Amino acid sequence: MSIDWFPHCDSRVLHAPSECEYCDGHPEWQELRKAWGIAFTGHPPRAGLPRCGKDMRDSFPGYGPGVRCQQPRDHEDDCAPYPAWDAQPCPADAARPAGAGSDHRRWAGNKPTSATGDPAWPAETAASRALYGDHGGREAWPLAERIRRRVRRPFEDWRRRRRGWRKENGWWRFP
């Protein structure tokens, strides 16, 4: 069996079942991510959450004293003496942390180009507006972040030049 397509253009983004209609179309990827112990996009790894700590002898008399549930607090499934499987963070969440300029939570995601705007969607990119036109309904990037990035850019360029980088045709190169 081969798995040919990713549900999103960024192969690291995979949402939990019933969160995204495009990811729901690929249940094999969702099952594979569960089996590998990787958290879904937008979810913290359950293995790092606070433990339930319920005494296992209450529900399973075969366990000895001191054996406690290692599942995350408020879990829906049965108590178990081993930790949750998803110990690894989502690769997309790890690569683009919340609040960063490249935060994937601001992306529009997969949508038909003829779709009219929905206020919940993030702003269209300039390339998307040029190719398909602006269908409206999207909020712009926060003004404070745009100003902060514009003010910070000359200082970042100066620091790069001090470290030996040079700019050629708009691209940074290290000699």
JOTANOR-V472278 format. One record per backbone hydrogen bond with DSSP energy under -0.5 kcal/mol. CO is the residue of the C=O (numbers start at 0). NH is the residue of the N-H. Records with the same first field share a line. If there is no record, write none. Layout:
BEGIN
CO->NH / NH
END
This chain:
BEGIN
1->3
8->10
9->12
11->13 / 91
13->40
15->18 / 19
19->23
20->24
22->25
25->28 / 29
26->30
27->31
28->32
29->33
30->34
31->35
32->36 / 37
33->36
36->86 / 87
39->42
44->47
45->48
49->72
53->68
54->57 / 58
55->59
59->62
63->66
65->67
66->55
68->52
69->83
70->51
71->74
79->69 / 70
84->86
85->46
87->38
89->93
90->94
91->95
96->99
99->102
102->105
103->106
111->114
117->120
120->138
124->128
125->129
126->130
127->131 / 132
128->132
132->134
134->116
138->122
141->145
142->146
143->147
144->148
145->149
146->150
147->151
148->152
149->153
151->155
152->156
153->157
154->158
155->159
156->160
157->161
158->162
159->164
160->163
163->174
165->167 / 172
167->170
170->167
172->165 / 174
END
